[in-house]
Amino acid sequence: MIRKIDKRQSSLKRRIRQFYSLLNRRDFKRCHQMIDPVIRLNPASVTLFQYENALRQFLDSFGSIDIVEVNVELHLNEPSQLYDGRGFALGKTTWEDESGKSNIFSERWVLHNRVWYTRSTGFVTPTTAKNTVSLVKTGDSVVYPTGRQRTA
């Protein structure tokens, strides 16, 4: 039994690494195919177009990611209504962005027809200082970063 669990953990870890390798190569269509089919085939779910845009925006902000470590916690014989009675796992992926900053992805994966699929339908990219422009308003004037001043 231990050996079977070890094989499933290894299989899921490989699948997670495969997903992020596809992400780094900007193969968004294949990343989309790794979403749980129950979610992906639901007409009200995320479309390929929406998913591509979210992943592109993420990579434009963080750059390629370098996987440091993948940890998984399997829940194979724990029926859950959330996953239609399928086995699931919690994955924690530690990674570094192009600047070397350490980050963690926490996501759920489900076992569907003996294949692991992510339950994540995209990434939220936080607004960073490099994407914002600071404006200072003083009285009736607005001062732009270039030092220009405009009177209202």
KETORMAR-156397 format. One record per residue (C-alpha): residue number from 1; x, y, z. Coordinates in nm, 3 decimals. Example, Ala and Ser with C-alpha at 12.3 -4.5 7.8 and 13.67 -1.06 7.14 Angstrom:
REM residues 2
   n    east   north      up
   1   1.230  -0.450   0.780
   2   1.367  -0.106   0.714
REM end
This chain:
REM residues 152
   n    east   north      up
   1   0.000   0.000   0.000
   2   0.286   0.240   0.086
   3   0.443   0.174  -0.251
   4   0.118   0.258  -0.434
   5   0.089   0.589  -0.243
   6   0.453   0.672  -0.322
   7   0.386   0.608  -0.693
   8   0.079   0.835  -0.686
   9   0.271   1.110  -0.505
  10   0.552   1.086  -0.759
  11   0.301   1.087  -1.043
  12   0.131   1.401  -0.910
  13   0.461   1.579  -0.849
  14   0.564   1.507  -1.210
  15   0.225   1.635  -1.330
  16   0.266   1.958  -1.130
  17   0.615   2.012  -1.271
  18   0.480   1.942  -1.620
  19   0.209   2.207  -1.573
  20   0.461   2.476  -1.473
  21   0.696   2.374  -1.754
  22   0.411   2.426  -2.001
  23   0.333   2.758  -1.834
  24   0.694   2.875  -1.874
  25   0.679   2.779  -2.243
  26   0.352   2.976  -2.272
  27   0.172   2.665  -2.393
  28  -0.155   2.794  -2.249
  29  -0.376   2.556  -2.446
  30  -0.208   2.251  -2.291
  31  -0.220   2.416  -1.946
  32  -0.595   2.465  -1.999
  33  -0.631   2.095  -2.084
  34  -0.484   2.014  -1.741
  35  -0.782   2.174  -1.563
  36  -1.026   1.926  -1.409
  37  -1.255   1.814  -1.697
  38  -1.561   1.856  -1.473
  39  -1.476   2.227  -1.449
  40  -1.336   2.274  -1.799
  41  -1.637   2.122  -1.976
  42  -1.887   2.331  -1.780
  43  -2.012   2.606  -2.016
  44  -2.019   2.858  -1.730
  45  -1.654   2.793  -1.643
  46  -1.338   2.968  -1.756
  47  -1.285   2.979  -2.132
  48  -0.954   2.913  -2.303
  49  -0.942   3.281  -2.400
  50  -0.989   3.397  -2.037
  51  -0.738   3.143  -1.911
  52  -0.475   3.241  -2.170
  53  -0.512   3.607  -2.076
  54  -0.476   3.537  -1.703
  55  -0.166   3.322  -1.753
  56  -0.010   3.569  -1.998
  57  -0.065   3.854  -1.753
  58   0.089   3.645  -1.475
  59   0.401   3.566  -1.680
  60   0.432   3.926  -1.799
  61   0.437   4.033  -1.435
  62   0.656   3.761  -1.278
  63   0.846   3.615  -1.572
  64   0.934   3.247  -1.591
  65   0.914   3.055  -1.269
  66   1.177   2.825  -1.125
  67   1.034   2.536  -0.919
  68   1.222   2.490  -0.592
  69   1.010   2.223  -0.424
  70   0.679   2.040  -0.468
  71   0.494   1.889  -0.172
  72   0.168   1.697  -0.195
  73  -0.081   1.560   0.054
  74  -0.297   1.283  -0.093
  75  -0.660   1.223   0.004
  76  -0.745   0.915  -0.202
  77  -0.997   0.726   0.008
  78  -1.182   1.023   0.153
  79  -1.505   1.070  -0.043
  80  -1.582   1.437  -0.091
  81  -1.889   1.592  -0.249
  82  -1.670   1.880  -0.368
  83  -1.487   1.645  -0.601
  84  -1.772   1.409  -0.690
  85  -1.626   1.134  -0.473
  86  -1.292   1.142  -0.657
  87  -0.954   1.129  -0.487
  88  -0.787   1.465  -0.444
  89  -0.463   1.616  -0.325
  90  -0.335   1.940  -0.182
  91  -0.023   2.063  -0.355
  92   0.222   2.326  -0.237
  93   0.473   2.440  -0.493
  94   0.757   2.665  -0.380
  95   0.897   2.868  -0.667
  96   1.112   3.169  -0.746
  97   1.027   3.442  -0.994
  98   1.282   3.597  -1.230
  99   1.395   3.840  -0.959
 100   1.472   3.549  -0.723
 101   1.180   3.621  -0.489
 102   1.037   3.307  -0.327
 103   0.663   3.235  -0.367
 104   0.421   2.950  -0.295
 105   0.132   2.815  -0.499
 106  -0.127   2.619  -0.299
 107  -0.371   2.431  -0.515
 108  -0.600   2.132  -0.524
 109  -0.566   1.850  -0.773
 110  -0.819   1.573  -0.847
 111  -0.770   1.221  -0.976
 112  -0.999   1.170  -1.275
 113  -0.979   0.846  -1.476
 114  -0.632   0.779  -1.330
 115  -0.496   1.122  -1.437
 116  -0.428   1.421  -1.210
 117  -0.594   1.753  -1.298
 118  -0.565   2.094  -1.135
 119  -0.870   2.266  -0.990
 120  -0.710   2.607  -1.043
 121  -0.874   2.808  -1.321
 122  -0.617   3.087  -1.342
 123  -0.384   3.313  -1.152
 124  -0.453   3.647  -0.993
 125  -0.173   3.890  -1.066
 126  -0.143   4.158  -0.799
 127  -0.093   4.515  -0.905
 128   0.267   4.608  -0.835
 129   0.441   4.941  -0.808
 130   0.590   4.897  -1.155
 131   0.238   4.882  -1.301
 132   0.107   5.193  -1.129
 133   0.173   5.560  -1.178
 134   0.182   5.784  -0.874
 135   0.008   6.117  -0.904
 136   0.021   6.384  -0.637
 137  -0.270   6.623  -0.611
 138  -0.206   6.954  -0.438
 139  -0.494   7.198  -0.430
 140  -0.608   7.245  -0.789
 141  -0.291   7.095  -0.941
 142  -0.184   6.742  -1.027
 143   0.189   6.664  -1.035
 144   0.289   6.381  -1.271
 145   0.598   6.163  -1.219
 146   0.776   6.353  -1.499
 147   0.749   6.669  -1.292
 148   0.485   6.824  -1.518
 149   0.213   7.011  -1.342
 150  -0.144   7.057  -1.457
 151  -0.387   7.303  -1.307
 152  -0.749   7.194  -1.293
REM end
